[in-house]
Amino acid sequence: MNQNVWSISVKDFFSKKMLQFALIPFVGTIVVMYIFFFGAAGAGLNALQQSTLQIEQQQRSVENGIIKEEHNLTTVEGGSAVLRFLMEHTVTSWLVSFIVFTVGGIITFIFAMFIALIIIGFLTPYIVKEIHRRHYSQLPLEHHGSIFDILLATTKHVIVMFLLFLLLTPLYFVPLLNLVAFNLPFYYLFHKLYLLDVSSETTTKEHFKLIMAYHGGTLRMTTFTLYVVALIPFAAYITPVFNVIVLTHTLFKKRVEIEAHHEKTFTADNGSKSIDGQHTDLLTS
């Protein structure tokens, strides 16, 4: 119980049972991403191959005081020609590169994170029960929220994430600030969905509110650290189970601290009432 959350989480993660759990989101996410990547790539290439670019050129010349104008309309067929034309110009080349890497990164990250979260959502009850059995068997298992409540909360968090994307759009073109602006909506969704998933299996709604009131900063630092680790290439495929383990330990430990604090407060209040009662009896006698 007194071990550091991170050290005990690492030990639990490398246990046989947890590694078996970790294989499920790892393999599942890779398979779905593989299918998605080749499907999207094929659709994109087909769209480029069928695209047409019309280039209009206007040339004006003066001969013997007479102004002559020539108009040439060139039609370029095929996506490779379109990309070649765009990449020949510095501004369009930068825009194309920015759009491809930014949009591609956003889509890939969101898709991979959602797949991992969906898969880990089915495993969370089993992971929590295993952690509870190993370390917190003296605590009763608590739950809160129905499937409808969780889906409603998830929808709300996704909408807020997209609103953050829209609000922060101007900052995407400012160096350094764009890194923060780009990751803020992702971190918001990451933080909210993982806490929603784990807290619904470890605490009551009232206990979770108390934990957030007293230890919200600790939980935000924990999810932020886990988010940074998930940004390491391919880490998002193998860390979902570890994320659940860390948050399960954190919530259980904070729950123990809050319950102990309330018990001390309750005992102190009863003790003071008892002393006041004895003092009153002495006065009346």
Sequence and secondary structure as in RCSB ss.txt:
>XXXX:A:sequence
MNQNVWSISVKDFFSKKMLQFALIPFVGTIVVMYIFFFGAAGAGLNALQQSTLQIEQQQRSVENGIIKEEHNLTT
VEGGSAVLRFLMEHTVTSWLVSFIVFTVGGIITFIFAMFIALIIIGFLTPYIVKEIHRRHYSQLPLEHHGSIFDI
LLATTKHVIVMFLLFLLLTPLYFVPLLNLVAFNLPFYYLFHKLYLLDVSSETTTKEHFKLIMAYHGGTLRMTTFT
LYVVALIPFAAYITPVFNVIVLTHTLFKKRVEIEAHHEKTFTADNGSKSIDGQHTDLLTS
>XXXX:A:secstr
  S HHHHHHHHHTSHHHHHHHHHHHHHHHHHHHHHHHHHHHHHHHHHHT EEEEEEEEEEEETTEEEEEEEEEE
EESHHHHHHHHHTSHHHHHHHHHHHHHHHHHHHHHHHHHHHHHHHHHHHHHHHHHHHHHH TTS       HHHH
HHHHHHHHHHHHHHHHHTGGGGGSTTHHHHHHHHHHHHHHHHHHHHHHHHHHS HHHHHHHHHHHHHHHHHHHHH
HHHHHTSTTHHHH HHHHHHHHHHHHHHHHHHHHHHHHHHHHHHHHHHHHHHHHHHHHH 
